[in-house]
Amino acid sequence: MNQADLIAITEAIDALDKERYAMGPAWNVAHELVVGHEGEAFFDRLYALLHRIEGDHSNASYWYGQAGVDEFDGDARAEAKALLKELEEA
């Protein structure tokens, strides 16, 4: 993942946090971001989070599977924080 991708993910998650992980403009921007990176595990995990926010749990399950990870057990904010922590450690 390149620096621009890292910045885009961080900004997308920060915007989702400001909107309290609800459907809205930040969700739409984040969705556009992940659509452009389908097949990249980290983006697929963010895709899963977005579908959890949307309430589409079957689609979220699909994206967790695509990312090769277990479904997250916690709320959207906790999952977003875990994603950011993973980015920092990468």
Secondary structure in CASP SS format (residue, H / E / C, confidence):
PFRMAT SS
TARGET T0000
AUTHOR 0000-0000-0000
METHOD secondary structure of the structure
MODEL  1
M C 1.00
N C 1.00
Q H 1.00
A H 1.00
D H 1.00
L H 1.00
I H 1.00
A H 1.00
I H 1.00
T H 1.00
E H 1.00
A H 1.00
I H 1.00
D H 1.00
A H 1.00
L H 1.00
D H 1.00
K H 1.00
E C 1.00
R C 1.00
Y C 1.00
A C 1.00
M C 1.00
G C 1.00
P H 1.00
A H 1.00
W H 1.00
N H 1.00
V H 1.00
A H 1.00
H H 1.00
E H 1.00
L H 1.00
V H 1.00
V H 1.00
G C 1.00
H C 1.00
E C 1.00
G C 1.00
E C 1.00
A H 1.00
F H 1.00
F H 1.00
D H 1.00
R H 1.00
L H 1.00
Y H 1.00
A H 1.00
L H 1.00
L H 1.00
H H 1.00
R H 1.00
I H 1.00
E H 1.00
G C 1.00
D C 1.00
H H 1.00
S H 1.00
N H 1.00
A H 1.00
S H 1.00
Y H 1.00
W H 1.00
Y H 1.00
G H 1.00
Q H 1.00
A H 1.00
G C 1.00
V C 1.00
D C 1.00
E C 1.00
F C 1.00
D C 1.00
G C 1.00
D C 1.00
A H 1.00
R H 1.00
A H 1.00
E H 1.00
A H 1.00
K H 1.00
A H 1.00
L H 1.00
L H 1.00
K H 1.00
E H 1.00
L H 1.00
E H 1.00
E H 1.00
A C 1.00
END
